[in-house]
Amino acid sequence: MNPTARVLIADDESSIRFFLRETLESAGHEVVEVETGDAALEALSAEPFAIAFLDIRMPGLTGIELLDQIQALGSDVAAVIITAQNTFENAVEAMKRGALDYLVKPFGMEDVLALVQKAMRTRALQKEVRDLRREVARAPVVGERLVGSSPAMLEVFKTIGRVSRSDVPVLITGESGTGKELVARAIHQASPRAEAPFIAVNAAAIPRELLESELFGHERGAFTGAVEARPGRFREARGGTLFLDEIGDMPPDLQAKLLRVLQSGEVTSVGGRQPEAVDVRILAATHRDLDKAILDGSFREDLLYRLRVVPVHIPPLRERPSDIPTLVHHFVARYGSELASGPIDVTERTVERLGAYDWPGNVRELENAIKRALVLATANVLPPEAFDFLSSPAAEADAATLEQRVSSEARAALEDPNLRDLHRLFLARIEKPLLETVLTHTGGNQLRAAALLGINRNTLRKKLTELEIDVPARA
């Protein structure tokens, strides 16, 4: 007997809904039907479906817009677009946005049932991949690896899996200490180039006069002190991966030379005349906002387009606090036997304390804090007091609660004899930075922002208009 599936039908034509329901229920599948795009989104947000048949045009959200929302929800539902026009544009747009397939009206029963079977096979494969990833995650920790289970880090992991199979350049962004080099190494290790060299160069750590030679090599006698020829990092990474860390700090003239290498696949050493072809994959990273750097003239726009074929952003640790307990146990397990005098553990209260800290230095700061506590440990357990060094005068000065601040400002406002609408005034002052912060966290994704805030999307849109909030452009 074939397995059954839960199916969503979203179409404003009752005849289409009737045909699909009869076809699917006769095959033993469970069906939910809605007439509008907004109702479809509500259903998809509330319960899981194996497959959704979405009309390309219906009241509210269109089928194409729903594909974007499905991606934002992180749902694994297979989506099929229903269209009356079999056009190139419809097909390309649907597939580009992640549709499983599309159906052109009129369609037959066999077409519908075949797509359901296809969706269920895809779902089974996805489950198999997730199970394998969980097995890998349970494996013993050896050396450095990416750690995290927050939704943000799972997105990073999925992107690593997708880009590892190709040779396209990847630009990794994030604050200092978030683990950009670990992401680069993970991409390399998961790629067909894993057995070839991984060469890392920090553009900010090498003086400008040495960086060109470091990257491209030099001939003997090319400059004072060049007593012998050197191949340079591009040639050393031949067949493998070259990781250019802090690419935003590269001098403009070297940016131009790097751009030529990316365009031609050839390297010319300092003092050399003949270019040499090199087979190297380029991964780059920066903590800087390169779009702003383009505006102030410190970074080339054409080079950014070459490097940012696939962007990967690593959120700061303060935006993914659910990863902190996992990271704490990871670092204690990794460094405990090396730095402490014996086996060591960490208490739940200690984990809670570390989870409440803001970690401006991100994962690197947490790692170093764990190392310091282990070195100074006098027992086989790390208590919360082992991390007293994290407190600072600045942190204590900021310890006033939100309630205290609101109370203080309210008392001051009440001194104004002409005061009106105090409630509305304070709500607006609190709401605007709250909404701006959440929208920045979600990269401008209003659906995710509304879910985090616990309000519906229409309410969020209304508040954005009322408070004159500019929504960040989605990457």
Summary of the structure (lengths in Angstrom):
residues: 475
radius of gyration: 27.4
end to end distance: 44.6
largest distance: 83.1
contacts: 1384
relative contact order: 0.07
helix: 52%
strand: 13%
